[in-house]
Amino acid sequence: MMVPLLHHGMVLAGLPYSEPALTRTRSGGTPYGPSHAAGTDNRPLTDDEIELCRALGQRLAHLAGKLA
C-alpha cells in the first residue's frame, strides 16, 4: 500500500527502534506502527501497546508541526 501513497505525495511515518516498547511488546507493534488484536474475548490494550500509540501520536504531531 505504500507505493500508491508515495505516488500521491503522502508522507509516511513509522516507529523507530529507539522506542523501548517496540522491543518489549509481545502482542502489538512493529516499526510500521502500533497494532492490537482484541480477539473474541475483547482483550484490552497492553501497557506497551498504549505506549507505542502515544509515541506514534507524538511523532506525527511533531512531523505535522514541521510541515506546517
Buried (B, 14 or more C-beta within 10 A) or exposed (E): EEEEEEEEEEEEEEBEEEBEBBEEBEEBBEEEBBEBEEEEEEEEBBEBBBBBBEBBEEBEEEEEEEEE
